[in-house]
């Protein structure tokens, strides 16, 4: 359930917010629970290695 605690959203704004929430929920449920999480490029050790410019 979604509850609006501030503001006065239009029906279109509520529909857009609900579409985003439903899309995120569908994407999260589509990933198998045993699948490894994608690696974050910021934590890749090769990024901090010295590179010639």
Secondary structure, 3 states (H helix, E strand, C coil): CCCCCCCCCCHHHHHHHHHHHHHHHHHHHHCCCCCCCCCCHHHCHHHHCCCCC
